[in-house]
Amino acid sequence: MTLGTAPAAETAPAAVRPAHRDGNVLRWLCAYTASMVGDNVYYIALSWAAVQAGTPSQAGLVMAVSAVPRALLMLGGGVVADRFGPRKVVIGSDAVRCAAVLAVAALLFASSPGLWPLAVLALVFGTVDAVFMPAVGALPARITSRAQLARVQGMRGLAIRFANVVGAPLGGLGVAVGGAAAAFGLAGLLIAVSVPLLVSVRMRGLPSDEAPGPPAVPEPSAPADDAPGHGAPDSGARKAAPTAWRDLHDGLRYIRRHRVLAPLMVAIALGDLGFVGPLNVGLALLADQRGWGASGMGWVLAGFGTGAGLVSLLLTARGRLPYAGRVMAIALLLGCVAIGSLAYVPAVAAAVGVALLVGLLAGLSGVLCGALLQTETDPAYLGRVSAVAGLVSLGLAPLSMPASAAAVGLWGTGPVFVVSAVVCGLGGVVALCSPPLRRAELPT
């Protein structure tokens, strides 16, 4: 009797251990945080080096180079993450990024090569990000149980906020001490820290038994291509691309047929389209019109970051929030009101308070969108689903920035913020009008 019950007693705590007390999850979190801090340092180093080596317009082109391959290849990156496993993809991506950054650092230490190595580095980063980001989205389901995925989403949000706060000053310090070369070297070392940590992370099998339901579309079966009579020995190479394309098509069809994910993607798209423009472009123009200056804009951004960070901390501590779908939709609706009112606040102190409220509401809707995406998706599709969500946020939403800037020049900040708020609020309307999404719950 004792021998029969001992293993169960030993393994039971591991099955219910919260993610924030799980050493395996914490190793992943440390790796992810180090990589994100390195990314922030890298962007500071790249922008500084580009400004020093060329004209402002050339520097802007260098900074924009990475966006093109990231947007074009993101969906393919989701297929790669699901086919080869997210940990392998993340480790390989971090290794390539580390090597590229350190190579440019060594080149800058040795000479002044101009803009071309910076453009190549930006191109490499954008290409690698196209597979890195979907793999990062698919990895949590392989290291913890489905019931802990919402808490992991909160922990990931905290890591992003920490990286944003710490990375920029570290990058500035690196530039001040040793120039762009030193900052690139620091970024490469931080990214390198993530590799051995990720190697030490234990992986679970695909938790299909914990998934919310069977996949909407069956996975393509390998025997169909391996069966006799399929042509010459080199036919497998010719079938590689169609097979990958079929995987991508199955992933998109899975999202389209999913009762929760389909409206959730629409809500994410509308929320990001209405939010990115005002925060990234409209706020700078608003601060200039109001006479707040760069410091005032910094305080407003700090208010937003604080609110979003508090929400991530809440989800990390609690592990789940009840009525997740309904709360997400209401937060989107209330957040759009706060976004629209930001353009009519005259004083910096009041704007900081409104930005704190925007951060709380937008952070709440964002973290719940991410948690529902993680828990509602069959783990076998998480790479492709994360790729679609990433493409919406990083490919479509930034298109609102030049449109917002042009619209402010024509009509002023007030109308533009109001229109952006309406677009953001439509995401909440879509969520409320979809009964499966409105009733969606995070697992207990």
HELIX and SHEET records of a PDB file:
HELIX    1   1 THR A    2  VAL A   16  1                                  15    
HELIX    2   2 ALA A   19  ARG A   21  5                                   3    
HELIX    3   3 GLY A   23  ALA A   53  1                                  31    
HELIX    4   4 PRO A   56  VAL A   65  1                                  10    
HELIX    5   5 ALA A   67  PHE A   84  1                                  18    
HELIX    6   6 PRO A   86  ALA A  110  1                                  25    
HELIX    7   7 TRP A  116  ALA A  138  1                                  23    
HELIX    8   8 PRO A  140  ILE A  143  1                                   4    
HELIX    9   9 ARG A  146  GLN A  148  5                                   3    
HELIX   10  10 LEU A  149  SER A  200  1                                  52    
HELIX   11  11 PRO A  223  ASP A  226  1                                   4    
HELIX   12  12 SER A  235  ARG A  257  1                                  23    
HELIX   13  13 LEU A  261  GLY A  277  1                                  17    
HELIX   14  14 PRO A  278  GLY A  282  3                                   5    
HELIX   15  15 LEU A  283  ARG A  290  1                                   8    
HELIX   16  16 GLY A  293  ARG A  318  1                                  26    
HELIX   17  17 ALA A  324  LEU A  342  1                                  19    
HELIX   18  18 VAL A  348  GLU A  376  1                                  29    
HELIX   19  19 PRO A  379  TYR A  381  5                                   3    
HELIX   20  20 LEU A  382  LEU A  391  1                                  10    
HELIX   21  21 VAL A  392  LEU A  396  3                                   5    
HELIX   22  22 ALA A  397  LEU A  399  5                                   3    
HELIX   23  23 SER A  400  TRP A  411  1                                  12    
HELIX   24  24 THR A  413  CYS A  433  1                                  21    
HELIX   25  25 PRO A  435  ARG A  438  1                                   4    
END                                                                             
